[in-house]
Amino acid sequence: MTPMLYTVADRSARIEVHPSTFDDRQAIYDILIGSGIFNQSDAECVDEMFLETWRAPMRDDRYRWLSCRWDGRTVGFACYGPESLTDRTWDLFWICVLPEARGRGVGRTLLTEAETQSRRAGGRLMVIYTSSAPKYAPARRLYESAGFTCVAVVPDYYAEGDHLNIYWKRL
Amino acid sequence: MTPMLYTVADRSARIEVHPSTFDDRQAIYDILIGSGIFNQSDAECVDEMFLETWRAPMRDDRYRWLSCRWDGRTVGFACYGPESLTDRTWDLFWICVLPEARGRGVGRTLLTEAETQSRRAGGRLMVIYTSSAPKYAPARRLYESAGFTCVAVVPDYYAEGDHLNIYWKRL
């Protein structure tokens, strides 16, 4: 349903990022389930956000989606959007890449593109909420290598011993 | 539409807290507009959350509402609920009292009741996201006097110089 507005491809054209279409719904669900990081509750939460995006009149107001194809297969996605009631603060809600496609710059390409599009839409700041759990260490390294700083920690937020880390970057 | 499950009243019965009903919609909107703190965007955001609460199938899943009457008039409300994808972390989304009813314990009664109901529903932790702006100083004092701690600050989150303060309390 969303027209393909732009495509970002690496030199070999093996990695291609584009705005998700409604047809990506199942692929996004499968990426979360196959991630080894997120669980079914997460996947259902994302699916609800995805459906909400295509449901009038909220469409495009809150959530924007990027899909990444690697050798023609959808292997990653990102969801981002403006935070309501803030002055141009944007949020990277979700980013996920299938295990077999990791280490090839898919996550970095998605993150960079989410930043670029947020900036173009007037974004001033980007925040990312993530867990302190060990399984999210690669994600935290990705954010840090992209210039995000962990500016705040909310202890035991997700569960006892599982803190909320808030990453932050000026766009 | 929501049955009145409980009522908390002070000794003089001048302050009465009860779960909001759909009939409180206009009063809640008017409280925000009349607060001198929140603006129309805030009021519209709350109204959307309020409508979402009464819209199947999400009803009661995310947002719970308390209204406070003072001498029979609805002068304050609170909105709270579980944070998705956390282990029993609850969020106080909104609390607001009309200026003419402040300093009489309305905010404290609403906050205490939100904590009590969250605890009864299994809540482990309560978090409150608020602004560092001077106009929110009375709200921050209320949270601190109720035992909440500011555990994290996200710089420039709401706007340049307007930080996000995250308050936190074990239930």
Interface residues (C-beta under 8 A of the other chain):
Chain A: S41 D42 C45 S84 L85 T86 D87 T89 R124 L125 V127 V151 A152 V153 V154 P155 D156 Y157 Y158 A159 E160 D162 L164 I166 W168
Chain B: S41 D42 C45 S84 L85 T86 D87 T89 R124 L125 V127 V151 A152 V153 V154 P155 D156 Y157 Y158 A159 E160 D162 L164 I166 W168
